[in-house]
Amino acid sequence: MLRVALEEPLHGSAPTAPRGWLLLEHPGPWPAEETDTDLPAEVVAFMAKARKLKIRPQLIRRTRGRRRSPHQVYLAHSGAAPWLRGAEVADLREILDLDLEAFAGGEDLGFGSVEGNRIILVCAHGRHDACCAHAGRPAADALARELGDAVWETTHLGGHRFAATSVTLPEGIYHGALDPSSGPAVAAASLRGEVVLTHYRGKAGLPGVAQSAEWFARSEFGIVDVAAVAHQGAVKIDDVTTRVDLLVAGRLVSVTVRKALSFCARALSCDASELERPDTHVLVSIETHLAA
């Protein structure tokens, strides 16, 4: 793919807004926009309200044996204390009494039952962007053959040029550039609570600069455990330089990164008609602080 030819890094490319996730099983077909489906109007309006609250609604389906009823529903929150709950409902309108404002704040609504295992979503939303059909569907099928019910196809996840792209919940961990050969091993690691640095895009809900700083720190110290890195805050040094403070396996680490434009223009999706130069982040320094 063009991303590979241009050696574009994946880090810092996960969506920056979402912390909450609302997943609704729907077999498709999925038009370019989720709101154009045959979902009940009340459910479409509920999804729109969720988006305004920075809850990310996603339609999900199995790679094979898709069903129209019942519908699997998941709620997940990928903040400081991630959680995942799920239940099957006969009609998606059964979710309309959920308190979205409380959910957006991280409150566990007691919906369904606690899911003891992570799940992984692979973007296969081909009508949103052709990259997600060409790369996403074969990768999702390969993952499902290896990992079974932990795997779902989903609507647009962001970052078409990094297809096939995935998110693992509840932590909101994004990986990209998956294919039928590499994907199952990356997904298996992610379901264990690990990142695979060669495919790691970042953690959703964090600024891109913080995602990149985390990637540099993990690479420096060889840390792959998702829970072993905690973000402590960031200080903007100038218009293009930021220091990000992290706890990395118990060590306080400051990672300074600089924003830069990609060295040449490229299409940001398979369907793009124009070329753009997206922002990227380069490492300035990594400083480890002595314990107090």
C-alpha positions in Angstrom: 0.0 0.0 0.0 1.0 3.7 -0.4 1.6 4.0 3.4 4.2 1.3 3.2 5.9 2.7 0.2 6.2 6.1 1.9 7.3 4.5 5.2 4.6 6.5 7.1 4.5 5.8 10.8 1.4 4.5 12.4 1.9 6.0 15.8 -0.3 8.9 16.9 -3.1 8.0 14.5 -5.8 6.7 16.8 -9.0 8.8 17.2 -8.5 11.4 19.8 -12.1 11.9 21.0 -13.8 8.7 22.1 -13.6 7.2 25.6 -17.1 5.6 25.5 -18.2 2.9 23.0 -21.7 1.8 22.0 -21.6 -1.3 19.8 -24.8 -2.5 18.1 -25.1 -5.7 16.1 -26.4 -5.1 12.6 -25.8 -7.5 9.7 -25.7 -4.8 7.0 -25.5 -3.9 4.3 -23.8 -0.8 5.7 -24.2 2.3 3.5 -21.5 5.0 3.6 -23.0 6.5 6.6 -24.4 4.4 9.5 -27.4 6.7 9.8 -28.6 5.5 6.3 -29.2 2.0 7.5 -32.6 0.4 8.2 -32.2 1.0 11.9 -35.3 2.4 13.7 -35.3 6.2 13.6 -35.1 6.4 17.4 -31.9 4.3 17.4 -30.3 6.5 14.8 -31.1 9.6 16.9 -29.7 7.8 20.0 -26.5 7.2 18.1 -26.3 10.8 17.0 -26.7 11.9 20.6 -24.0 9.5 21.7 -21.6 11.0 19.2 -22.2 14.5 20.5 -21.1 13.2 24.0 -17.9 11.7 22.5 -19.3 8.2 22.8 -18.5 6.3 19.6 -21.3 4.3 18.2 -20.3 1.4 16.0 -22.3 -1.2 14.1 -20.8 -4.7 14.4 -21.4 -8.1 12.8 -19.9 -11.5 12.5 -17.7 -12.2 9.5 -19.9 -15.2 8.7 -23.4 -16.3 9.9 -24.7 -12.8 10.2 -28.0 -12.5 12.0 -30.8 -10.0 12.2 -32.0 -10.9 15.7 -31.2 -11.0 18.5 -28.8 -8.1 18.6 -25.6 -8.2 20.6 -25.0 -4.8 22.4 -21.8 -3.8 24.2 -21.0 -0.8 26.2 -17.3 -0.1 26.9 -15.4 2.7 28.5 -11.7 3.1 27.8 -10.8 5.7 30.5 -8.5 5.2 33.5 -10.4 2.2 34.6 -11.6 0.4 31.4 -14.7 -1.8 31.5 -16.9 -3.8 29.1 -20.4 -4.9 29.5 -22.7 -6.8 27.0 -26.1 -8.2 26.5 -28.4 -9.5 23.8 -31.6 -7.6 23.0 -34.5 -8.6 20.8 -35.0 -5.0 19.7 -32.4 -2.3 19.6 -35.0 0.2 21.0 -34.5 -1.5 24.3 -31.3 0.6 24.8 -33.0 3.9 24.5 -33.4 4.4 28.3 -29.6 4.2 28.9 -28.3 7.4 30.5 -25.8 8.6 27.9 -24.6 11.5 29.9 -23.6 9.3 32.8 -22.0 6.8 30.5 -20.0 9.6 28.8 -18.6 10.4 32.3 -17.4 6.8 32.7 -20.2 5.6 35.0 -20.9 1.9 34.8 -24.6 1.8 34.1 -25.0 -1.9 35.1 -26.1 -2.8 31.6 -26.1 -6.5 30.9 -23.2 -8.4 32.4 -19.5 -7.8 32.8 -17.5 -9.2 29.9 -14.5 -11.1 31.3 -12.6 -11.1 28.0 -11.6 -8.4 25.5 -13.1 -8.1 22.1 -11.6 -6.8 18.9 -13.3 -4.9 16.1 -11.9 -4.8 12.5 -13.1 -2.1 10.2 -14.8 -3.7 7.2 -16.9 -0.6 6.1 -16.2 -0.8 2.4 -18.9 1.7 1.3 -17.3 4.3 3.6 -13.9 3.7 2.1 -12.7 1.1 -0.4 -9.5 0.5 1.7 -11.7 -1.1 4.4 -13.2 -3.6 1.9 -9.9 -4.5 0.2 -7.9 -4.9 3.4 -10.4 -5.1 6.2 -12.6 -7.9 5.2 -9.9 -10.5 4.5 -8.1 -9.5 7.7 -11.3 -9.8 9.7 -12.1 -13.2 8.2 -8.6 -14.5 9.1 -8.8 -13.2 12.7 -12.2 -14.8 13.1 -11.0 -18.2 11.9 -8.1 -18.0 14.5 -9.8 -16.3 17.4 -13.5 -17.0 17.1 -16.2 -14.9 18.8 -13.8 -12.3 20.1 -13.7 -10.8 16.6 -16.3 -8.6 15.0 -16.4 -6.6 11.8 -17.4 -3.0 12.3 -18.2 0.3 10.7 -15.7 3.1 10.2 -12.9 3.2 12.8 -10.8 6.0 11.3 -7.5 6.0 9.4 -8.5 4.3 6.1 -4.9 4.4 4.8 -3.8 2.2 7.7 -6.3 -0.6 6.8 -6.8 -3.1 7.9 -7.3 -1.4 11.2 -8.6 -2.6 14.5 -9.6 -1.5 18.0 -9.4 -3.7 21.1 -11.9 -3.0 23.8 -12.3 -2.0 26.6 -9.0 -0.2 26.5 -9.4 1.4 23.1 -6.1 0.1 21.7 -5.7 0.7 17.9 -3.5 -1.4 15.6 -3.2 -1.0 11.8 -1.7 -2.4 8.6 -3.1 -5.8 9.5 -3.4 -8.5 6.8 -4.5 -12.1 6.9 -0.9 -13.2 7.6 0.1 -10.7 10.4 -3.4 -10.0 11.7 -4.1 -13.1 13.8 -0.9 -12.8 15.8 -1.3 -9.0 16.4 -4.9 -9.6 17.5 -4.0 -12.5 19.8 -1.5 -10.2 21.5 -4.0 -7.4 21.8 -6.6 -9.7 23.3 -3.9 -10.7 25.9 -3.5 -7.0 26.8 -0.4 -6.3 24.8 0.5 -3.9 22.0 2.5 -4.9 18.9 4.7 -1.9 18.3 5.1 -2.4 14.5 1.4 -2.2 14.1 0.4 0.0 17.1 -1.4 3.2 16.3 -2.2 4.4 19.8 -4.9 4.5 22.5 -8.2 6.2 21.6 -9.2 9.3 23.5 -5.6 10.7 23.8 -4.2 13.5 21.8 -2.0 12.3 18.9 1.1 13.8 20.4 0.5 11.8 23.6 0.0 8.6 21.5 3.3 9.1 19.7 5.1 9.9 22.9 3.8 6.6 24.4 5.0 4.7 21.3 8.5 6.2 21.6 8.6 5.3 25.3 7.4 1.7 24.7 10.0 1.3 21.9 12.8 2.7 24.1 12.1 0.4 27.1 10.5 -2.6 25.3 7.2 -2.3 27.1 4.2 -4.0 25.5 1.8 -4.5 28.4 -1.1 -2.1 27.8 -1.5 -1.4 31.6 2.2 -0.7 32.1 2.0 2.8 30.7 0.0 5.6 32.3 -0.3 9.1 31.0 0.5 11.8 33.5 0.0 15.0 31.4 1.6 17.1 28.8 3.3 20.5 28.7 3.4 22.5 25.4 6.9 23.9 25.0 6.4 25.9 21.8 4.1 25.7 18.8 5.5 22.4 17.6 7.1 20.8 20.6 5.4 19.1 23.6 6.7 17.2 26.6 4.6 14.3 27.6 5.0 12.7 31.1 4.4 9.0 31.5 4.6 6.3 34.1 6.4 3.5 32.3 6.5 0.3 34.3 6.6 2.4 37.4 9.3 4.8 36.1 8.5 8.5 35.5 9.5 9.3 32.0 9.3 12.6 30.1 9.1 12.2 26.3 9.6 15.3 24.2 8.3 15.2 20.6 8.0 17.6 17.8 5.2 17.9 15.3 6.2 17.8 11.6 4.6 17.5 8.3 5.0 14.3 6.4 7.8 14.6 3.8 5.5 14.3 0.9 1.8 14.4 0.0 -0.2 11.2 -0.1 -3.8 10.1 -0.4 -5.4 9.7 3.0 -7.8 7.1 1.8 -8.5 4.8 -1.1 -11.3 7.1 -2.3 -9.4 10.4 -1.8 -9.3 12.7 -4.8 -6.6 15.0 -3.4 -3.2 14.5 -1.9 -2.4 15.9 1.6 0.6 16.1 3.9 -0.6 14.8 7.3 1.1 15.7 10.6 3.4 13.3 12.2 5.6 13.4 15.4 9.3 12.9 15.7 11.2 12.1 18.9 13.3 14.9 20.4 14.3 13.3 23.7 13.5 10.7 26.4 14.3 11.5 30.0 14.0 9.1 32.9 13.5 10.7 36.3 15.1 9.3 39.5 12.6 8.1 42.1 12.0 10.6 44.9 
